[in-house]
Amino acid sequence: MVDAQKYIQADPTVRAVAEQKETVWINPDYLPFAVTDGLCQLVVSDADIADAEARLARFAPFIQRCFPETEETQGLIESPLADIPQMQKALEETYGCAIPGRLMLKMDSHLAIAGSVKARGGIYEVLKHAEELAMAAGKLSVEDNYAKLADEDMKCFFSQYTVQVGSTGNLGMSIGIMSAALGFCVKVHMSADAKQWKKDLLRSKGVEVIEYADDYSKAVEEGRKRSDADPMSYFVDDEKSVDLFLGYAVAAKRLKHQLDELGITVDEEHPLIVYIPTGVGGAPGGVSYGLKRLFKDAVHCFLVEPTLCPSVLLGMATKEYEKANVHDFGISGITEADGLACASPSSFVTRILGNLLSGDFTVKDGKLYDYLRLLDRSEHKRIEPSSCAAFAGPCGLLELEGSKDYCARHGLTQEKLANSVQIAWATGGRLVPAEIWDQYLSTHMD
């Protein structure tokens, strides 16, 4: 157990977080990319990311065959990048804030198959595991057309193996849907925060859902324990997985391609500022890492967490990393942002982002629904409450002292910010049932 009082007394930002106030933590260890590059390459290299990208390309024929919604993209799982000028205007008018530059929405909320950012890392890790098993058994080579993996004999082969994961919802859906499509036996260990409709959807796909009355960490712990006891089982570990991280990191080059198509330049004079909601840290960590590798000091990556479960912020601010638990700081960890309800952060991500992450905003639960309604009214787009946390970033960038100081220190002048692109990264929402949208749109909180 972390001595929370020591950090609360020593750090005003940690004190504000413990008091569940909206704030921003600016990373004091942030360094120029050139300084961190060598060390980062030892952990996750450009070659590793390229290998992950090539693997996803090999699996495209299989994905296209099994999931008709990917036919238009030839089996590529990618999301739109949308301008949201009306939302930008609505946020400025509603919250009295200035949002310079061009505000965009990266709609991982609408990724095919799993409808969330977890479709990147979760699906990638399942595919890599399947490839390794099939190649070891002499049933697959890299020269093959991977569409053959959808054949019944391959499904029969995979059915002798089990894939397990602990999840608050979206990761479980990506792992469950893809594993079931391949033929694996799938077990998803879901925490008390998980929404019922997500459990129901998984069960409809033939996935075994094991429910816990405890939080995310307990679901992961139990899932890992059960998987370790079965030699035919593979556990997808959201807290430590490099493969998940790599799947997310591939998103950066995809985003660059979209920016290039729109004629958008990213450089020192035209900065890119990205805000990503975070739970345990895997998805935003991988995406941020990929972006830093491509755009270096021209990109500024911020995470956003609910005031009721800011585990990554606390892990990094205290340097206690995975040992930090929101409960130690008197925070419940119970939040409407179910996908972000992780009481302790990833040990791997909090360390690899140590010198790369710009900062971390916190947002009250009530605003998630306010943002959701604003986006629906202004742009006719719907993303789930967890995703809406991202809007706290552009609203707070020039309003909070910490982020204003960050802009001043890193040369983000008014002129440069006027030329910037700010991206709110939507992490989930496509698979939300119609009746749940009605609930979301009518939910009002303080």
Rosetta blueprint (number, residue, H / E / L):
1 M L
2 V L
3 D L
4 A H
5 Q H
6 K H
7 Y H
8 I H
9 Q H
10 A H
11 D L
12 P H
13 T H
14 V H
15 R H
16 A H
17 V H
18 A H
19 E L
20 Q L
21 K L
22 E L
23 T L
24 V E
25 W E
26 I E
27 N L
28 P L
29 D L
30 Y L
31 L L
32 P L
33 F H
34 A H
35 V H
36 T H
37 D H
38 G H
39 L H
40 C H
41 Q H
42 L H
43 V H
44 V L
45 S L
46 D H
47 A H
48 D H
49 I H
50 A H
51 D H
52 A H
53 E H
54 A H
55 R H
56 L H
57 A H
58 R H
59 F H
60 A H
61 P H
62 F H
63 I H
64 Q H
65 R H
66 C H
67 F L
68 P H
69 E H
70 T H
71 E H
72 E H
73 T H
74 Q L
75 G L
76 L L
77 I L
78 E L
79 S L
80 P L
81 L E
82 A E
83 D E
84 I L
85 P H
86 Q H
87 M H
88 Q H
89 K H
90 A H
91 L H
92 E H
93 E H
94 T H
95 Y H
96 G L
97 C L
98 A L
99 I L
100 P L
101 G L
102 R E
103 L E
104 M E
105 L E
106 K E
107 M E
108 D H
109 S H
110 H H
111 L L
112 A L
113 I L
114 A L
115 G L
116 S E
117 V L
118 K H
119 A H
120 R H
121 G H
122 G H
123 I H
124 Y H
125 E H
126 V H
127 L H
128 K H
129 H H
130 A H
131 E H
132 E H
133 L H
134 A H
135 M H
136 A H
137 A L
138 G L
139 K L
140 L L
141 S L
142 V L
143 E L
144 D L
145 N L
146 Y H
147 A H
148 K H
149 L H
150 A H
151 D L
152 E H
153 D H
154 M H
155 K H
156 C H
157 F H
158 F H
159 S L
160 Q L
161 Y L
162 T E
163 V E
164 Q E
165 V E
166 G E
167 S E
168 T L
169 G L
170 N H
171 L H
172 G H
173 M H
174 S H
175 I H
176 G H
177 I H
178 M H
179 S H
180 A H
181 A H
182 L H
183 G L
184 F L
185 C E
186 V E
187 K E
188 V E
189 H E
190 M E
191 S L
192 A L
193 D L
194 A L
195 K L
196 Q H
197 W H
198 K H
199 K H
200 D H
201 L H
202 L H
203 R H
204 S H
205 K L
206 G L
207 V L
208 E E
209 V E
210 I E
211 E E
212 Y L
213 A L
214 D L
215 D L
216 Y H
217 S H
218 K H
219 A H
220 V H
221 E H
222 E H
223 G H
224 R H
225 K H
226 R H
227 S H
228 D H
229 A L
230 D L
231 P L
232 M L
233 S E
234 Y E
235 F E
236 V E
237 D L
238 D L
239 E L
240 K L
241 S L
242 V H
243 D H
244 L H
245 F H
246 L H
247 G H
248 Y H
249 A H
250 V L
251 A H
252 A H
253 K H
254 R H
255 L H
256 K H
257 H H
258 Q H
259 L H
260 D H
261 E H
262 L L
263 G L
264 I L
265 T L
266 V L
267 D E
268 E L
269 E L
270 H E
271 P L
272 L E
273 I E
274 V E
275 Y E
276 I E
277 P E
278 T L
279 G L
280 V L
281 G L
282 G H
283 A H
284 P H
285 G H
286 G H
287 V H
288 S H
289 Y H
290 G H
291 L H
292 K H
293 R H
294 L H
295 F H
296 K H
297 D H
298 A H
299 V E
300 H E
301 C E
302 F E
303 L E
304 V E
305 E E
306 P E
307 T L
308 L L
309 C L
310 P L
311 S H
312 V H
313 L H
314 L H
315 G H
316 M H
317 A H
318 T H
319 K L
320 E L
321 Y H
322 E H
323 K H
324 A L
325 N L
326 V H
327 H H
328 D H
329 F H
330 G L
331 I L
332 S L
333 G L
334 I L
335 T L
336 E L
337 A L
338 D H
339 G H
340 L H
341 A L
342 C L
343 A L
344 S L
345 P L
346 S L
347 S H
348 F H
349 V H
350 T H
351 R H
352 I H
353 L L
354 G L
355 N L
356 L L
357 L L
358 S L
359 G E
360 D E
361 F E
362 T E
363 V E
364 K L
365 D H
366 G H
367 K H
368 L H
369 Y H
370 D H
371 Y H
372 L H
373 R H
374 L H
375 L H
376 D H
377 R H
378 S H
379 E H
380 H L
381 K L
382 R L
383 I L
384 E L
385 P H
386 S H
387 S H
388 C H
389 A H
390 A H
391 F H
392 A H
393 G H
394 P H
395 C H
396 G H
397 L L
398 L L
399 E L
400 L L
401 E H
402 G H
403 S H
404 K H
405 D H
406 Y H
407 C H
408 A H
409 R H
410 H L
411 G L
412 L L
413 T L
414 Q H
415 E H
416 K H
417 L H
418 A H
419 N L
420 S L
421 V E
422 Q E
423 I E
424 A E
425 W E
426 A E
427 T L
428 G E
429 G L
430 R L
431 L L
432 V L
433 P L
434 A H
435 E H
436 I H
437 W H
438 D H
439 Q H
440 Y H
441 L H
442 S H
443 T L
444 H L
445 M L
446 D L
